[in-house]
Amino acid sequence: MLRTIGLMSGTSLDGVDAAWVETDGARIGRLGPRRTLPYDAALRRDLRALLDAAPGLRGDEPELADCVRRLTERHAEAVAALGAPADLIGFHGQTILHRPAARRTWQIGDAALLARLTGMPVAFDFRAADVAAGGQGAPLVPVVHAALAEPLAKPLAVLNLGGVGNVTWIGADGALLAFDTGPANGPLDDWVQRRAGLPFDRDGALAAAGRADGAVLARLLGHPYLAAPPPKSLDRLDFHAALEAAGIGALSPADGAATLVAICAACVAAAARHFPAPPRQWLVSGGGRRNAALMRALAEALAEPVRPVEAAGWDGDALEAQAFGVLAARVARGLPLTFPGTTGAPRPLPGGRIQPPP
């Protein structure tokens, strides 16, 4: 067993999650402390600017280098705040571009700097080998979902609602199917920041005060991504143009929020059509599980029970960080990170690299 610290900064651009895990990469022993350190407003703003500009970046821009340094230092602060000794860090970095069809995925972060600041080896670059082999490079967490779900009744669906939604379907025989469902918190956060001056829709209060626009919803549900079979994955901004073309901008702040909630739930329901068999339940992680309006919409859209992952004894705030602690151990052991059913990889593929401290 290795003592690992997993770090995750998701597409919601809200901060760094850190979690301590004891694992050999296949089994999870103890789960230890976890912390969340938010990004400051300036770093969040600059990351969003990089996200918008990423397709045209060369990679040597001074503003990119400065942002990478500040981002990495914040991750080092998260490790220090955890205050737990570890053998290895799992460092996902911050995704600013995901274009698997072009065999390109880009997570910024300086593993060498993180190793120097923390004095620990750092596993990183989890997605590149899969994308280079023709896989989607995402989702990465399904193998960890399967380990956590070992004692649970199956089939089971684990839904993560971050900036983008992704789902893991686990069959009764342990088979895995995983893919991105569609837009989730990303467009909703952008909407409430732009139209209501709020950082996010706390508890879904703004969405609950509005009414979903059926015409906008219908236009979005015609998006070809939803009918495409897995494997498939999304960049955070992939639905941006489609949302504008569907007329979201003409809605009031509350109606727009309600419509984006309805879109997220409808995309999840569309995803379920790709499952080999219906799940017995849906377990929901990520910030979206705290949005009461979204959880109600999911309960109405899906035929099976919908529960936060805490119902299974998991920690929904730490789950993705814990997963990168487990994935770091898999990198160290040379175990596969991705599979044909999770990313479309041609075979179970190991991946990642380890940066030792100086």
Beta strands, then each sheet from edge to edge (+ up, - down):
strand 1: 2-9
strand 2: 15-23
strand 3: 28-38
strand 4: 88-99
strand 5: 104-108
strand 6: 122-124
strand 7: 156-161
strand 8: 164-170
strand 9: 176-183
strand 10: 282-285
strand 11: 306-308
strand 12: 353-355
sheet 1: 3+ 2- 1+ 4+ 5-
sheet 2: 3+ 2- 1+ 4+ 6+ 12-
sheet 3: 9+ 8- 7+ 10+ 11+
end
